[in-house]
Amino acid sequence: MATLTVLMLVGFLFWIDGGSGLEQEAPYRIHTLFSVECQNYFDWQTVGLMHSFKKAQQPGPITRLLSCTDEEKKNYRGMHLAPTLEVPSMSKHPKTGDWYPAINKPAGIVHWLKHSKDADNVDWVVILDADMIIRGPIIPWELGAEKGRPVAAYYGYLVGCDNILAKLHTKHPELCDKVGGLLAMHIDDLRALAPLWLSKTEEVREDRTHWGTNFTGDIYGTGWISEMYGYSFGAAEVGLRHKISEDLMIYAGYTPRKGVEPILIHYGLPFSVGNWSFSKLDHHEDDIVYDCGRLFPEPPYPREVRLMASDLNKKRALFLNLECINTLNEGLLLQHAANGCSKPKWSRYLSFLKSKTFADLTRPKFLAPGGIETKEAANQGGNQEQAVDEPEKPHQKMHTIFSTECTPYFDWQTVGLVHSFHLSGQPGNITRLLSCKDEDLKQYAGHDLAPTHYVPSMSQHPLTGDWYPAINKPAAVLHWLNHADIDAEFIVILDADMILRGPITPWEFKAARGRPVSTPYDYLIGCDNELAKLHTRHPDACDKVGGVIIMHIDDLRKFALLWLHKTEEVRADKAHYSTNITGDIYASGWISEMYGYSFGAAELKLRHIINSEILIYPGYVPEPGVKYRVFHYGLEFKVGNWSFDKANWRDTDVVNKCWAKFPDPPDPLTLDRSNEDILQRDLLSIECGKTLNDALELHHKKRNCPDPHSLSTSKHDTGKEDSSSRKFGRFDGSNAVRSNPVATKNSEETSPPVPKDGLFGSLRFWAVALWMISGLGFLAVMFMVFSGRKSKGSKSKTYRSRRR
């Protein structure tokens, strides 16, 4: 009887185990992989990732795939830093000789599958990059991964999935997913994919014809992201469709979506907290792992950070930045102890890293049920309320465009806008409409600053000869519509002198076909007087709008030609340039393009939804509680004694001169907090100025500018004095000629004078030298006179000869 009871109990338990769902069906063994090389740069990243792996309680083993040449291994000190599988280095391709270290990632995974016993004892594989911090366990099946359906993070800049690049390199371009960063997949899928991942990487790397930004989205056009395309094209070849999440992983410096707790931080880009900043590229040769007691510069403390932002989500972003760098430093502290370093001296920062406060802030983050949505989950949740700020996949495709010219003035604006575009979470792709004359294009050095559509310049009108560069905006939009392959339902049109702070989406701001959205330009008084009656049949439909435009592609196709024609028409109407008719205080016809837009839209009776909460000018007092999405720095703005006026930088090349930047804005902690309106105004102004400088700094790092702390002469710069000042991080533009902040027809400013090289270019030097020579000559003559009195004959001659 007892035996029967036991058998029944075992059978009952087996029945429960077999029927309780996916998690209990069979062993789910997880293995985490990451790829590195034998360099100090990867060693400190390894320490950070390994520490966060343990801290986050990630299940299963982890393996570092270490790619080293035999020569590198002789001097390598970091074998003890992680469980390691040594992989033959393919940094220099054994057949082609091409130097491309990123290929070691797929090559290392192929080697692991072939040579590691662990690969035969695993069900799921999580693949990470070394420059990541794990915040909580990454469980593939909890993320929704299935066999044949891996989970990955979204890499929206892989535009090659949508164009000829995919058609050239995969038989199934329609299956190409823009993914990377975090990968969680079944071992069987990885076995099928890995060889193709490697071969497709080689294939894309060799396709130099299609390295251009317009094909790849790589703003430097160097083929560096070939490995990412190798993955996407390889997955398409074997029919793997990903469940894509934009919530699992976040770049340090980005703002998380409301209510979402990312479980992975990727510090691939520079990030900052107040005036403190960190960039991994600054530590490329850093042996900090082996330098006892040395940590990365300490960031502000949580108490200080709470005062830096009033917006809760922005505050969360700052705390994620703190968590990232503090976890790195905590890992270094523990690694130094493991290396046998002596106990470091007490400091406030070390005390904080060992405190309960820090431990509580960095406890493992566990996914809440339904807390992370993948692309598939979003498609199924049709009756759920869409969250603000989140570009969910069922929404319409978008494309952002802006118009510029071939000048240094527009280049630094481009750097700022494109940088903020990537930080903002704006869905879709971005394209610069670059208007240049052929002779200017030959000399132009900024082709790699953004994905670009080239447009013939209309600055000087081909028929009338009128000089009016602003007409390039409607002309460029029309050219783009007629010559580009556009796969988007809604178009967002911005100006170059803007900074994106968050996504601008048609679904949030209620744009629709026949109902564009824009921001108010109340000074366009011509909509209310005879100007509108002269230039549109429907003056009652004239909206005073501009700046940011969200418009359906069908409306834009009907409207663009009218926008151009009405601009020409208003520009030619010189009789009505006056301020009382146009609102243009200079009465120069400069805002004809803005009226061209409003009158063209009125002709089609396109009435706008006018939203005053999208855009703000820095220097203006914000409305309480409004989360503005765009800074428009078209006017001068100030914080105390610091100010910024874009017009002062019209001819200053801060893009092609290493480490050139604008004067740093004040530290937010120094602001007067007695008036909340003024405080919020100044915080926004500081944010705008700092974003521009952050964009320039990242640009210079990507251009491989020399170490700014080095005193050696840089081949990137021309003038020696300019070069040395940039290396020390000071480029304040104090020599830049001041100009009127309102744009004029033709710039009258000149570039700052280039200082002469060397001491011998100085007038002061020649004055001093002449004085010294005169003095020496006088002394010589006096000496000869006195010597002549004491000596006679040949002796005197000999002495004078010697003196000569």
Stockholm file with secondary structure:
# STOCKHOLM 1.0

chainA/1-804         MATLTVLMLVGFLFWIDGGSGLEQEAPYRIHTLFSVECQNYFDWQTVGLMHSFKKAQQPGPITRLLSCTDEEKKNYRGMHLAPTLEVPSMSKHPKTGDWYPAINKPAGIVHWLKHSKDADNVDWVVILDADMIIRGPIIPWELGAEKGRPVAAYYGYLVGCDNILAKLHTKHPELCDKVGGLLAMHIDDLRALAPLWLSKTEEVREDRTHWGTNFTGDIYGTGWISEMYGYSFGAAEVGLRHKISEDLMIYAGYTPRKGVEPILIHYGLPFSVGNWSFSKLDHHEDDIVYDCGRLFPEPPYPREVRLMASDLNKKRALFLNLECINTLNEGLLLQHAANGCSKPKWSRYLSFLKSKTFADLTRPKFLAPGGIETKEAANQGGNQEQAVDEPEKPHQKMHTIFSTECTPYFDWQTVGLVHSFHLSGQPGNITRLLSCKDEDLKQYAGHDLAPTHYVPSMSQHPLTGDWYPAINKPAAVLHWLNHADIDAEFIVILDADMILRGPITPWEFKAARGRPVSTPYDYLIGCDNELAKLHTRHPDACDKVGGVIIMHIDDLRKFALLWLHKTEEVRADKAHYSTNITGDIYASGWISEMYGYSFGAAELKLRHIINSEILIYPGYVPEPGVKYRVFHYGLEFKVGNWSFDKANWRDTDVVNKCWAKFPDPPDPLTLDRSNEDILQRDLLSIECGKTLNDALELHHKKRNCPDPHSLSTSKHDTGKEDSSSRKFGRFDGSNAVRSNPVATKNSEETSPPVPKDGLFGSLRFWAVALWMISGLGFLAVMFMVFSGRKSKGSKSKTYRSRRR
#=GR chainA/1-804 SS CHHHHHHHHHHHHHHHHHHSCGGGSSCCCEEEEEEEESSHHHHHHHHHHHHHHHHTTCCSCEEEEEEECHHHHHTCCCGGGSCEEEEECCSBCTTTCCBCGGGHHHHHHHHHHHHCGGGGSCSEEEEECSSEEECSCCCTTTTTCBTTBCEEEECTTCGGGGSHHHHHHCSCGGGCCCEEEEEEEEHHHHHHHHHHHHHHHHHHHHCGGGCSHHHHCCTTCSSTTHHHHHHHHHHHHTTCCCEEESSSEEETTSCCCTTCCCSEEECCSCEEETTEEECGGGGTTCCGGGSTTCCSCCCCCHHHHTTTCSSHHHHHHHHHHHHHHHHHHHHHHHHHHHTTCCCCCCCHHHHHHTSHHHHHHTSCCCCCTTCSCBHHHHHHCTTSCCCTTCCCTTSCCEEEEEEEESSHHHHHHHHHHHHHHHHHTCCSEEEEEEEECHHHHHHCCCGGGSCEEEEECCSBCTTTCCBCGGGHHHHHHHHHHHHSCCCCSEEEEEESSEEECSCCCHHHHTCBTTBCEEEECTTCGGGGSHHHHHHCSCGGGCCCEEEEEEEEHHHHHHHHHHHHHHHHHHHHCGGGCSHHHHCCTTCSSTTHHHHHHHHHHHHTTCCCEECTTSEECTTSCCCTTCCCCEEECCSCEEETTEEECGGGGSSCCCSSSTTCCCCCCCCGGGSCCSCHHHHHHHHHHHHHHHHHHHHHHHHHHHTTCCCTTCCSCCTTCSSHHHHHHHHTTCCCCTTSCCCCSSCCSSCCCCCCCCCCSSGGGCHHHHHHHHHHHHHHHHHHHHHHHHHHHHCCHHHHHHHHHHHC
#=GC SS_cons         CHHHHHHHHHHHHHHHHHHSCGGGSSCCCEEEEEEEESSHHHHHHHHHHHHHHHHTTCCSCEEEEEEECHHHHHTCCCGGGSCEEEEECCSBCTTTCCBCGGGHHHHHHHHHHHHCGGGGSCSEEEEECSSEEECSCCCTTTTTCBTTBCEEEECTTCGGGGSHHHHHHCSCGGGCCCEEEEEEEEHHHHHHHHHHHHHHHHHHHHCGGGCSHHHHCCTTCSSTTHHHHHHHHHHHHTTCCCEEESSSEEETTSCCCTTCCCSEEECCSCEEETTEEECGGGGTTCCGGGSTTCCSCCCCCHHHHTTTCSSHHHHHHHHHHHHHHHHHHHHHHHHHHHTTCCCCCCCHHHHHHTSHHHHHHTSCCCCCTTCSCBHHHHHHCTTSCCCTTCCCTTSCCEEEEEEEESSHHHHHHHHHHHHHHHHHTCCSEEEEEEEECHHHHHHCCCGGGSCEEEEECCSBCTTTCCBCGGGHHHHHHHHHHHHSCCCCSEEEEEESSEEECSCCCHHHHTCBTTBCEEEECTTCGGGGSHHHHHHCSCGGGCCCEEEEEEEEHHHHHHHHHHHHHHHHHHHHCGGGCSHHHHCCTTCSSTTHHHHHHHHHHHHTTCCCEECTTSEECTTSCCCTTCCCCEEECCSCEEETTEEECGGGGSSCCCSSSTTCCCCCCCCGGGSCCSCHHHHHHHHHHHHHHHHHHHHHHHHHHHTTCCCTTCCSCCTTCSSHHHHHHHHTTCCCCTTSCCCCSSCCSSCCCCCCCCCCSSGGGCHHHHHHHHHHHHHHHHHHHHHHHHHHHHCCHHHHHHHHHHHC
//
